[in-house]
Amino acid sequence: MVHTSLDVVDEKISAMGKALVDQRELYLGLLYPTEDYKVYGYVTNSKVKFVMVVDSSNTALRDNEIRSMFRKLHNSYTDVMCNPFYNPGDRIHSRAFDSMVTSMMIQVC
Amino acid sequence: MEAAAGGGCGSGPPLLLSEGEQQCYSELFARCVGAAGGGPGSGPPEAARTVPGTVTAAAGPVADLFRASQLPAETLHQITELCGAKRVGYFGPTQFYIALKLIAAAQSGLPVRIESIKCELPLPRFMMSKTDAEIRFGNPAELHGTKVQIPYLITEKNTFKRMDDEDKQQETQSPTMSPLASPPSSPPHYQRVPLSHGYSKLRSSTEQMHPAPYEARQPLVQPEGPSSGAPGAKPPRHKASLIRSFSVEREPHDNSSNYPDEPWRITEEQREYYVNQFRSLQPDPSSFISGSVAKNFFTKSKLSIPELSYIWELSDADCDGALTLPEFCAAFHLIVARKNGYPLPEGLPPTLQPEYLQAAFPKPKRECTLFDSYSESMPANQQPRDLNRMEKLSIKDTADFPVPTQDVTSDDKQEQNKTRLALKSTADEALPKDMSEDPATSKDSNSLKARPRSRSYSSTSIEEAMKRGEDPPTPPPRPQKTHSRASSLDLNKVFQPSVPATKSGLLPPPPALPPRPCPSQISHHNVNSERSAHPKPPTQLPNYGDFRLQKQSEQVSEAEIHPQLNRAPSQVAESSPTKKDIPHSQPPSKPIRRKFRPENSATESQEPPSTVGGPVSAASGKPHAAVQKQSSKQKKAIQTAIRKNKEANAVLARLNSELQQQLKEVHQERIALENQLEQLRPVTVL
């Protein structure tokens, strides 16, 4: 599921050649017939991609909320990256990061 | 059931305490009271009933105890209010017991209400230092010492589990590392051995002088602990015990109140140490250490990467990827604590936060001697209890740090000297400031006793290090028989470049001018000496000196010299060594006065590789003649000759090492061949 969405993200990135600075991509297109969920993509300047999968049952998610969530995610991610012991690509163990993410998710749900 | 106790406290609700709880609470109360300055033992509740408030626990230890329960601050506030302490203004036994009950309730997940304490509750759990009394905590069912050790370990595990998920790998170790009880005593001891190795590398690579102050801290810290704890001050026993393994010693020592958040306070000595480590990484104390530098440094502590990552996350408050001095101290402190077995906190303790650290330990600016400042700061020494743990931490550290002092190389010793001087200055700067900020405690007498001892410790070790450090640099000051007049100049010129190479703080800074002509001269003479793999006239011989290091540094700076150097050693290496023994007589550490011998041997050793020397001799003849002509320039001549000798020495030393390597290789081949031969022999025989 996430991998297919990654493919779509790559397509989008390669498509938007000039607008690489655009940080936000919202696309609600990945609605499979059996699994109704929405996938949001977000790309940072360093080509790090955040993919958010949301149940469609949650109707109250507005565009702005998604964007703010991504922004917070991005900020937390940069904080994690500041840690010199963190190897890019490893699973993020940062407690602050986790707490932020969970709080965000709780807030949404 | 002590229903009477409940009935006695008129201000609070009826308090039902089981026997076990009663016992625990009275002990806790006694400790809090005792820690405050000596109160009666376990104040029986009857006394409380009759005269409420006669026995009060001081707010300090009580607050520490409550913090030890690991409950959030708001909960503790609530509890304090509910138990009535705020109302009556003190922590009497009833209030204390109620508070303990509320803590137990909170830890069990119940809301902090008076009603919740009416039911049967487990004992409150306190993350405290591991004493016999504490063993009884954490297990509602069992209060016996031996049995409770296991449940305590379980609670230790629980507390550990509350930490990072990545610390799971540490969990199995954590019960062993918990400084509790006899069973884990050997594992922590074992654990500390590799820790000491890890730190030995750390220390030896950075500053070796710190073991000395740490040794100083060791006796220092010990008496401060019991003095702050008040009851049963046992300085001598603590000193002896603390030097030994971890867990066993901590129990008796920790009878005085030690609370888990106290290890997060940084003592002065530790602070100095951290500051000096910071300086070793980043000369400017007001600047910060970059992430990669800090990473390399902390990686030497041999903690796992996730733990280091977590520590970084805690300590880098502004998440900028760099550590300022307070951040660095906090990180270092956390690492030290972790290595000594303390579980990492959930969040940065208040005493480790950068603002606190900056306020408590302003950056030092002044300078005085290390030990004088110790005596000054004695009466003004720090916080009461925090030293207990910190003492242990620093003691463990000191136990680790002295180990690597023996593994010092000459370069490190020189670094030590320099850093020791730096250490002195920073330590002194920090200490007087601490004096002004921290109130004097009753530890003065103990600390006074401790300081002189610490001085002896540190002074001896520093002296040793000094001596060791002095060995390499001593050659220059020794008078040279043939160049008494020019010796001083030579030395200055010689050692100016060598100072940056060796980082020796003992050598006086040479004047700026002389070295400038040196490189040009040296380059000139390097050229000559490179070609001069040949016997030189006797007048040139006396100028050989042990300036290998200098020569190397000069050579690095001189590009033209480099290819020549490479040429010469390679050429020399190619020729079969006929006189390996001769280079042996020119060890790098030999002082200048051995010039004559190495000179002679150098000339002799240069004879075999004279294949290169042939065409060079003609060239070298020219400068010799030029030098000899002018008597007024004799000094220069001597100096240049000295440099030539140095360079030749360096070349020969390299040759020596290369030849030795070849020799080793040949030996190994020979051994291999012999082995093969032996293997083949029985085959043929059969």
HADDOCK unambig.tbl for C-alpha pairs under 7 A between the chains (distance, minus, plus):
assign (segid A and resid 79 and name CA) (segid B and resid 319 and name CA) 5.49 0.50 0.50
assign (segid A and resid 82 and name CA) (segid B and resid 319 and name CA) 6.13 0.50 0.50
assign (segid A and resid 82 and name CA) (segid B and resid 320 and name CA) 6.12 0.50 0.50
assign (segid A and resid 82 and name CA) (segid B and resid 321 and name CA) 4.29 0.50 0.50
assign (segid A and resid 83 and name CA) (segid B and resid 309 and name CA) 6.45 0.50 0.50
assign (segid A and resid 83 and name CA) (segid B and resid 312 and name CA) 6.30 0.50 0.50
assign (segid A and resid 83 and name CA) (segid B and resid 313 and name CA) 6.63 0.50 0.50
assign (segid A and resid 83 and name CA) (segid B and resid 321 and name CA) 5.84 0.50 0.50
assign (segid A and resid 84 and name CA) (segid B and resid 291 and name CA) 5.13 0.50 0.50
assign (segid A and resid 84 and name CA) (segid B and resid 292 and name CA) 5.92 0.50 0.50
assign (segid A and resid 84 and name CA) (segid B and resid 295 and name CA) 5.89 0.50 0.50
assign (segid A and resid 84 and name CA) (segid B and resid 321 and name CA) 6.87 0.50 0.50
assign (segid A and resid 85 and name CA) (segid B and resid 295 and name CA) 6.32 0.50 0.50
assign (segid A and resid 85 and name CA) (segid B and resid 305 and name CA) 6.34 0.50 0.50
assign (segid A and resid 85 and name CA) (segid B and resid 308 and name CA) 6.70 0.50 0.50
assign (segid A and resid 85 and name CA) (segid B and resid 309 and name CA) 5.08 0.50 0.50
assign (segid A and resid 86 and name CA) (segid B and resid 309 and name CA) 6.41 0.50 0.50
assign (segid A and resid 94 and name CA) (segid B and resid 310 and name CA) 6.77 0.50 0.50
